[in-house]
Amino acid sequence: MEYWTEGNRAFAFWDEDEYFYPATIITIEGDDIFIRFDTGEEEWTDADYLEEFQVEVDEEVECKSAQDNLYYDVIVLSVDGERVEVEYEDETTEWTTLSRLRFFMDEI
């Protein structure tokens, strides 16, 4: 996305563990962007640390399981708006939402 606006959803980089998590853009002041992660944490960042709030079929991400609320490696099987069908390593599948996903990027 070339530009961001207040209220946009995004995946935002969190320094604590170097993953991108779901967040909402609260305020934009010049190049500084104030975000609120879905966990309630808030911080200032810039566009280099934001990714579009979407995933693609066959993308490998991590999903917070509905069973135990722990993150597991998954592959995206299908996408329907913010609903996402994922497959776990044991080949079980579940429908979840973008807000339960995170991903790691080697290069920022």
Secondary structure, 3 states (H helix, E strand, C coil): CCCCCCCCEEEEEECCCCEEEEEEEEEEECCEEEEEECCCCEEEECHHHEEECCCCCCCEEEEECCCCCCEEEEEEEEEECCEEEEEECCCCEEEEEHHHEEEECCCC
